[in-house]
C-alpha cells in the first residue's frame, strides 16, 4: 500500500511539475510574441514619422524649386517668387534643424538642405532691384539650374535614406 501511495504521490508531483513547466513555457512564448509585436509597431511608427518628415522636406524643396523655375520662365512675378522662396526656405530650415536634432549635425540631409536654400537665395539675390548691375540671362539660367540640381540631389538622398530605413525596419 505504501508503494502505491508513493507511486501516486510521485506521479502527481511529476504531472504537476509538467503542467507548471508547460504554463511557464506558454507564458514565455506569449511574452516573446508581445515583445516582437511591440518592436514591429515601434519600427512602423518610426518609419511613418520619418516618411512624414521627408515628405515635408520634399514639399518645401519643390516649392522653392518651382518658384525659381517659374520666376526664370517669367510665369511668376518676382514678389510672389520671393514669397514662395522665403516660405519654402523657412520650412526647409525647420526641417533641417529637425534632421540635426534627430540624426546629428553630420547627417548629409542638413547639408543638402543648406545647399538648396543657399542656391535659391543666390537666385533671388541675382534679381534684386538694388543690385548694381543686372544679372545676365546666362547667370540667371545657371543659378536656376543649380537650384534644380540641389533639389534633385536632396530628393535622391531622401529616397535612399528612406529605403535604408525601410530595410532596417524590415530586419527588426
Residue pairs with C-beta under 8 A, 6 or more apart in sequence:
39 172
40 172
43 169
43 172
44 169
46 165
46 169
47 165
47 166
47 169
50 161
50 162
50 165
51 162
53 95
53 98
53 99
53 102
54 158
54 161
54 162
56 91
56 95
57 92
57 95
57 99
57 109
57 113
57 154
57 158
58 154
58 155
58 158
59 91
60 88
60 89
60 91
60 92
60 95
61 88
61 92
61 113
61 116
61 151
61 154
61 155
62 151
63 84
63 87
63 88
63 91
64 84
64 85
64 88
64 89
64 92
64 116
64 117
64 120
64 147
64 151
65 116
65 120
65 147
65 148
65 151
66 84
67 76
67 80
67 81
67 84
67 85
67 88
67 120
68 81
68 85
68 120
68 123
68 144
68 147
68 148
69 144
69 147
69 148
70 76
70 81
71 78
71 81
71 123
71 127
72 123
72 140
72 141
72 144
76 84
78 127
81 124
82 124
85 120
85 121
85 123
85 124
88 120
89 117
89 120
89 121
92 113
92 116
92 117
93 113
93 117
95 113
96 109
96 110
96 113
96 114
96 117
99 107
99 109
99 110
99 113
100 107
100 110
103 109
108 157
109 154
109 157
109 158
109 161
112 150
112 153
112 154
112 157
113 154
115 150
115 153
115 154
116 147
116 150
116 151
116 154
119 143
119 146
119 147
119 150
120 147
122 143
122 146
123 140
123 143
123 144
123 146
123 147
125 131
126 135
126 139
126 140
126 143
127 135
127 140
135 143
